[in-house]
Amino acid sequence: MHFSIPETEVCSGENGSTYVAYNIHVNGVLHCRVRYSQLLGLHEQLKKEYGNNVVPAFPPKKLFTLTSAEVEQRREQLEKYMQAVRQDPMLGASETFNSFLRKAQQETQQIPTEEVHLDIYLSNRQKVKVNILTSDQTEDVLEAVASKLDLPDDLVGYFSLFLIREGKDGGCTFVRKMQEFELPFVSVTSLRNPEYRIVLRKSYWDSAYDNDVMDNRVGLNLLYAQTVSDIERGWILVNKEQHRQLKSLQEKGSKKEFIRLAQTLKYFGYIKFDPCITDFPEKGCHVIVSAGNNELNFHVKLPNDQIKEGSFKVTRMRCWRVTSSQVPVTNGTANSGTSGKSDIKLELAFEYLMSKDRLQWVTITSPQAIMVSICLQSMVDELMVKKSGGSIKKMLKKRHNGSLRRSDSQQAVKSPPLLDSPDSNREPVVKLSSKLTSVTLRGISTSNSANDISGNNIHGNYAFEGIGDDDL
């Protein structure tokens, strides 16, 4: 997640007094508006719980009213502080930090705590209406959906809630996975755009875990609906013969066999991102990136209009980082002009093992860069759990130890309609690169970019460090 404080506001307080508010943005969208004193309170609580040696330094108090330059300096310091706390594995996942952000989000949007209906969508666009409180966090809403669908407790952790934006053409853009520091009702309501919706989708990458889900009737139906949806979107590639076989299994109602056949198809279980720009194999190339099967797949259009395809294995990424920069918004001109408005430009760069002893940075410029980074991190987490002999079930269920409050009225997952005919107009694709040799390197390089989200924004890939030549 990209935390920033790009702006401040002068707000009116009690008795006609004024104060400076700091606008905390997540992925370029306003999350909450807080005072210095509130952040200081958070800092003191974190120090009390974790100690001075763990919590980053906090901007000091000032005796006198701040000048404009001092306000700007404090804004920069607070931004770095919030980024440092969020990126610390212990502090960023703490209930103290997350509950502070949830409360601040609710106060900023001025939404009182009350019972409401919230629409959650399944992959087949089926709507599940759940009764929740406006102050319910992501885990609470996920459990409410599971209760409504009668999904067993031990399968809840296999699924997550995602914020998506559905276009008029039926396509969908993954904005982010819903986090524990936000209130889903407040998040989607504050966007004030009906194109945004919350979707339930499986949260793991290794298709071997599909077996756990398919052993349950509700889990099977959810996975089946997602698989059909991904095929219809073109996320999973299907030729005419495979399409015929899949449709035959649909007609027979053979959902497990349908999924097992789909598992053998290209891009099963991948998330496909919107078209963006990459510097590989050369600068300015248009690319469609997909994440899945422990890799990023690139579908690149070269300047000569040739289409090439290649995959970057997560086990060959030594590290990656997300950077941001301000891009002036003008009225249709390339000139920066005098417009005060600007957009956030996000880039994801990863250092990749191209050949023996040769590492190269590959960059994509995309509004979904942070979502791609989250996908990479979750792939690494799964790989490390598997390599250490741990249980993926324990990782997925670590926050779902109690029994769910079951809803009085359950809702069945509807079966999607039969598949349409496959698209016969796909562009021919050639391989982007030949098979790479490999070597294991250690250590993390530092970033020299002035636009990095923070000085400690590089994600070291422990899967890379722990996997040897034979594994690569």
C-alpha positions in Angstrom: 0.0 0.0 0.0 1.2 3.5 -0.9 0.8 5.8 2.1 1.3 9.5 1.4 0.4 12.9 2.9 0.4 15.1 -0.2 -1.5 18.0 1.3 -2.6 19.8 4.4 -5.8 21.8 5.2 -6.6 24.6 7.6 -9.7 23.5 9.5 -12.0 25.3 12.0 -12.0 23.9 15.5 -14.1 24.7 18.5 -14.5 28.3 19.7 -13.5 29.6 16.3 -9.9 28.4 16.5 -8.1 26.8 13.5 -5.7 23.9 13.2 -3.7 22.2 10.4 -5.1 18.8 9.3 -2.9 16.3 7.4 -4.6 14.4 4.6 -3.5 10.7 4.6 -3.9 9.2 1.2 -3.7 5.4 0.4 -2.9 4.7 -3.3 -3.6 8.3 -4.2 -7.1 8.4 -2.6 -7.9 10.3 0.5 -8.3 7.8 3.4 -8.5 10.1 6.4 -7.8 13.6 7.7 -5.9 13.9 11.1 -4.3 16.4 13.4 -0.7 16.3 14.5 -1.9 15.6 18.1 -3.8 12.5 16.9 -0.7 11.1 15.2 1.4 11.9 18.3 -1.1 9.9 20.3 -0.7 7.0 17.9 3.1 7.3 18.2 3.0 7.2 22.0 0.8 4.2 22.0 3.1 2.3 19.6 6.1 3.2 21.8 4.3 1.9 24.9 3.5 -1.4 23.2 6.7 -2.0 21.2 9.4 0.2 22.7 11.5 3.1 21.5 13.9 0.9 19.6 11.2 -0.4 17.2 9.1 2.7 16.5 10.6 5.2 14.1 11.3 8.8 15.2 8.4 11.2 15.3 8.5 15.0 14.3 9.0 17.0 17.5 6.5 19.4 19.0 6.8 23.1 18.5 6.2 25.8 21.1 4.9 28.4 18.7 2.6 28.5 15.7 4.2 27.0 12.7 5.1 29.0 9.6 4.1 27.8 6.2 7.6 26.4 5.6 7.5 24.5 9.0 4.1 23.1 8.1 5.5 21.7 4.9 8.5 20.3 6.7 6.2 18.6 9.2 4.0 17.2 6.4 7.1 15.6 4.8 8.3 14.2 8.2 4.8 12.8 9.0 4.6 11.2 5.6 7.9 9.4 6.1 6.8 8.4 9.6 3.5 6.8 8.4 5.4 5.0 5.5 8.0 3.7 7.9 5.3 2.4 10.4 3.3 0.8 7.6 6.3 -1.0 6.1 7.4 -2.4 9.4 6.0 -6.0 9.5 5.2 -5.8 13.2 4.0 -2.2 13.5 2.1 -2.1 10.1 0.1 -5.2 11.0 -0.6 -4.1 14.6 -4.2 -3.6 15.8 -3.1 -0.3 17.3 -2.1 1.1 13.9 -5.0 -0.4 11.9 -7.7 0.6 14.4 -6.3 4.2 14.4 -6.7 4.3 10.6 -10.2 2.8 10.7 -11.4 5.2 13.3 -9.9 8.2 11.5 -11.4 7.0 8.2 -14.9 6.9 9.7 -14.5 10.3 11.4 -13.2 11.9 8.2 -16.1 10.7 6.1 -18.5 11.6 8.9 -20.4 8.3 8.7 -22.0 7.3 12.0 -21.9 3.7 13.3 -25.2 2.1 12.3 -26.6 -1.0 10.7 -26.5 -1.0 6.9 -26.8 -3.3 4.0 -23.7 -3.8 1.9 -23.7 -5.5 -1.6 -20.8 -7.9 -2.1 -20.5 -9.4 -5.6 -19.3 -12.9 -6.6 -17.2 -13.5 -9.8 -20.4 -14.3 -11.7 -21.8 -10.8 -10.8 -24.2 -12.4 -8.3 -25.0 -9.9 -5.6 -24.9 -11.0 -1.9 -26.5 -8.5 0.4 -25.1 -8.6 4.0 -26.1 -6.9 7.1 -23.2 -5.2 8.8 -22.2 -2.1 10.8 -20.7 0.8 9.1 -17.7 0.4 11.5 -17.1 -3.3 10.6 -13.6 -3.9 9.4 -12.6 -6.1 6.4 -12.5 -9.3 8.4 -15.9 -8.7 9.8 -17.4 -8.2 6.3 -15.7 -11.2 4.9 -17.1 -13.3 7.7 -20.6 -11.9 7.1 -20.4 -12.9 3.5 -19.2 -16.4 4.4 -22.0 -16.7 6.9 -24.6 -15.6 4.2 -23.2 -18.2 1.8 -22.8 -20.9 4.4 -19.1 -21.2 3.7 -17.4 -23.2 6.5 -15.2 -21.5 9.0 -12.1 -23.4 7.9 -12.4 -22.1 4.3 -13.0 -18.4 5.0 -9.2 -17.7 4.9 -9.0 -19.1 1.4 -11.0 -16.0 0.1 -10.5 -12.3 0.3 -12.5 -9.1 -0.6 -11.2 -7.0 -3.5 -12.2 -3.5 -4.6 -12.7 -3.5 -8.3 -13.9 -0.9 -10.9 -16.2 -2.4 -13.5 -16.2 -0.7 -16.8 -19.2 -0.1 -19.1 -17.8 -2.7 -21.5 -18.0 -5.4 -18.8 -14.2 -5.4 -18.1 -13.0 -5.0 -14.5 -10.0 -3.3 -13.0 -8.6 -4.6 -9.8 -8.0 -1.6 -7.5 -6.7 -3.4 -4.4 -7.3 -6.2 -1.9 -9.3 -4.8 1.0 -7.0 -4.2 4.0 -7.4 -4.5 7.7 -6.9 -0.7 8.2 -10.1 0.2 6.3 -13.9 -0.1 6.7 -15.2 -1.6 3.5 -18.6 0.2 3.7 -16.9 3.5 4.2 -14.3 2.9 1.5 -16.7 2.0 -1.2 -19.3 4.7 -0.2 -16.8 7.5 0.0 -15.8 6.9 -3.7 -19.3 8.0 -4.7 -19.1 6.0 -8.0 -21.4 3.0 -8.8 -18.6 1.5 -10.9 -16.7 0.6 -7.8 -17.8 -2.6 -6.0 -16.4 -5.2 -3.6 -15.9 -8.7 -5.0 -15.2 -12.0 -3.3 -12.4 -14.0 -4.9 -10.0 -16.7 -3.8 -6.9 -15.3 -2.1 -4.2 -18.0 -2.9 -2.1 -18.8 -6.0 -1.2 -22.5 -5.8 -4.0 -24.4 -7.6 -3.2 -27.4 -5.4 -5.2 -25.7 -2.7 -8.2 -25.8 -4.9 -8.7 -29.4 -3.6 -9.4 -28.1 -0.1 -12.0 -25.7 -1.4 -13.7 -28.1 -3.8 -14.3 -30.6 -1.0 -17.0 -28.3 0.2 -20.2 -27.6 -1.8 -20.2 -23.8 -1.3 -16.4 -23.6 -1.9 -16.8 -25.7 -5.1 -19.6 -23.4 -6.4 -17.5 -20.2 -5.7 -14.4 -21.6 -7.4 -16.6 -22.8 -10.4 -18.2 -19.4 -10.8 -14.8 -17.7 -10.7 -13.3 -20.1 -13.3 -16.2 -19.6 -15.7 -15.9 -15.8 -15.2 -12.2 -15.8 -15.9 -12.7 -17.9 -19.1 -15.5 -15.5 -20.3 -13.2 -12.5 -19.7 -10.4 -14.1 -21.7 -8.1 -14.3 -18.7 -7.9 -18.1 -19.3 -7.0 -19.1 -22.8 -9.2 -21.7 -24.4 -9.1 -23.2 -27.9 -12.1 -24.6 -29.7 -11.6 -28.2 -28.7 -11.0 -27.2 -25.0 -14.1 -25.0 -25.2 -16.2 -27.9 -26.5 -15.0 -30.2 -23.6 -15.7 -27.5 -21.0 -19.1 -26.8 -22.4 -19.9 -30.6 -22.3 -18.9 -30.8 -18.7 -21.1 -27.7 -17.9 -24.1 -29.4 -19.5 -23.5 -32.5 -17.4 -23.1 -30.4 -14.2 -19.6 -31.8 -13.7 -18.2 -28.8 -11.8 -15.1 -30.5 -10.4 -14.1 -32.0 -13.7 -14.7 -28.6 -15.3 -12.3 -27.0 -12.8 -9.7 -29.7 -13.2 -9.7 -29.3 -17.0 -9.4 -25.5 -16.6 -6.4 -26.0 -14.3 -4.5 -27.4 -17.3 -5.2 -24.3 -19.4 -2.9 -21.3 -19.8 -3.3 -18.5 -17.3 -5.6 -20.5 -14.9 -5.7 -18.6 -11.6 -4.1 -15.5 -13.0 -5.2 -11.9 -12.3 -5.0 -9.8 -15.5 -4.2 -6.1 -15.2 -5.1 -3.1 -17.4 -2.7 -2.3 -20.4 0.3 -0.2 -19.2 3.8 0.7 -20.2 7.1 -1.2 -19.7 10.8 -0.6 -20.5 11.3 -4.2 -21.5 12.5 -5.3 -24.0 12.7 -1.6 -24.9 11.4 1.7 -23.5 7.8 2.8 -24.2 6.4 -0.7 -25.0 2.7 -1.3 -24.4 2.2 -4.4 -22.2 -0.6 -6.4 -20.6 0.7 -7.9 -17.3 -0.9 -10.9 -15.6 0.0 -12.4 -12.2 -0.2 -16.0 -11.4 1.7 -19.4 -11.1 4.5 -17.6 -9.2 5.3 -15.3 -12.2 4.4 -12.1 -13.9 3.5 -12.7 -17.6 4.2 -9.9 -20.1 2.2 -9.7 -23.3 4.2 -6.9 -25.1 3.4 -4.9 -28.2 6.7 -3.7 -29.7 7.1 -0.5 -31.7 6.9 -2.5 -34.9 3.5 -3.8 -33.7 4.8 -7.3 -33.2 3.3 -9.1 -30.2 5.7 -11.0 -27.9 5.1 -12.9 -24.7 7.4 -13.8 -21.8 7.3 -14.6 -18.1 9.3 -13.4 -15.1 9.4 -16.0 -12.3 9.1 -14.6 -8.8 12.0 -16.8 -7.7 14.3 -14.9 -10.0 13.3 -11.5 -8.7 16.0 -10.4 -6.2 13.9 -7.5 -5.0 11.3 -5.0 -6.2 10.1 -1.5 -5.3 7.2 0.8 -6.0 7.9 4.4 -6.7 5.7 7.4 -7.1 5.9 10.9 -8.7 3.7 13.8 -9.2 2.5 14.4 -12.8 0.9 17.8 -13.6 -2.6 17.6 -15.0 -3.2 20.1 -17.8 -6.1 20.8 -20.1 -5.2 18.4 -22.8 -1.7 19.9 -23.4 1.7 18.5 -22.7 2.8 21.8 -21.2 2.8 21.8 -17.4 1.4 25.3 -17.5 0.1 26.8 -14.3 -2.3 24.1 -13.3 -1.9 23.3 -9.6 -3.5 19.8 -10.0 -1.4 16.7 -10.4 -1.8 12.9 -10.7 0.2 10.2 -9.0 2.4 8.3 -11.4 3.1 4.8 -10.0 5.9 2.5 -11.2 6.9 -1.0 -10.1 10.4 -2.1 -10.8 12.0 -5.5 -10.1 15.6 -6.7 -10.3 15.5 -9.8 -12.4 18.1 -12.6 -13.0 18.3 -12.5 -16.8 21.2 -14.8 -17.2 24.1 -16.2 -15.1 25.5 -13.3 -13.0 23.4 -10.7 -14.8 20.7 -8.8 -13.1 18.5 -6.2 -14.8 15.8 -3.9 -13.6 12.5 -4.1 -15.4 9.9 -1.4 -14.9 6.2 -1.1 -15.5 4.3 2.1 -15.2 0.7 1.4 -14.1 -1.9 2.8 -11.7 -2.1 -0.8 -10.5 1.6 -1.0 -9.6 0.8 -1.5 -5.9 -1.7 -4.2 -6.6 1.0 -6.0 -8.6 3.4 -5.6 -5.7 0.8 -7.1 -3.3 0.4 -10.1 -5.7 4.2 -10.6 -5.8 4.4 -10.5 -2.0 1.6 -13.0 -1.5 3.3 -15.4 -4.0 6.5 -15.1 -2.0 4.7 -15.7 1.3 3.1 -18.9 -0.1 6.4 -20.1 -1.5 8.2 -19.6 1.8 5.5 -21.3 3.8 5.6 -24.3 1.4 9.4 -24.4 1.4 9.6 -24.3 5.3 7.2 -27.2 5.5 4.5 -25.0 7.1 0.8 -25.3 6.5 -0.9 -22.9 4.1 -4.1 -23.6 6.0 -2.6 -22.1 9.1 -1.4 -19.0 7.2 -4.8 -18.5 5.6 -6.7 -19.1 8.8 -4.6 -17.3 11.3 -7.2 -14.6 11.8 -10.2 -16.9 11.7 -9.8 -19.1 14.8 -13.3 -18.4 16.3 -16.6 -19.6 15.0 -18.5 -17.4 12.6 -21.9 -15.9 13.6 -24.1 -17.7 11.2 -26.7 -15.7 9.3 -30.4 -16.6 9.8 -30.9 -16.6 6.0 -28.4 -18.3 3.7 -27.9 -17.6 0.0 -26.9 -20.1 -2.6 -24.3 -19.5 -5.2 -25.9 -19.4 -8.6 -24.5 -21.5 -11.5 -23.2 -19.3 -14.3 -24.7 -19.8 -17.9 -23.0 -21.9 -20.4 -19.8 -20.6 -22.0 -20.0 -18.5 -25.2 -18.0 -19.5 -28.3 -14.2 -18.8 -27.9 -12.6 -15.8 -29.5 -10.9 -16.9 -32.8 -9.3 -13.4 -33.4 -6.5 -13.6 -30.9 -3.2 -12.0 -32.1 -0.3 -14.4 -32.8 2.3 -14.4 -30.1 6.0 -15.3 -30.1 8.2 -15.9 -27.0 9.8 -12.8 -25.5 13.0 -14.6 -24.5 14.6 -18.0 -24.4 15.1 -20.1 -21.2 17.4 -18.3 -18.8 20.3 -19.8 -16.8 20.4 -18.8 -13.2 22.5 -18.1 -10.1 21.6 -17.3 -6.5 22.8 -13.9 -5.3 22.4 -12.3 -1.9 21.8 -8.9 -0.5 19.6 -6.0 -1.4 20.6 -3.0 -3.4 19.6 0.5 -2.3 17.5 2.9 -4.3 18.8 6.2 -5.7 15.4 7.4 -6.8 14.3 10.7 -5.3 10.7 9.7 -5.9 10.8 6.4 -4.0 7.9 6.0 -1.6 10.4 5.9 1.2 14.0 5.2 1.8 13.1 1.7 2.8 10.6 0.8 0.1 12.5 -2.1 -1.5 10.9 -5.5 -1.0 13.6 -8.1 -0.5 12.6 -11.5 -2.0 13.3 -14.2 0.5 12.1 -16.8 -2.0 15.0 -15.7 -4.2 17.5 -15.9 -1.4 16.4 -19.3 -0.3 16.2 -21.1 -3.6 19.2 -22.5 -5.3 20.3 -23.1 -8.8 18.6 -26.5 -9.1 15.2 -24.9 -8.0 15.6 -22.1 -10.5 
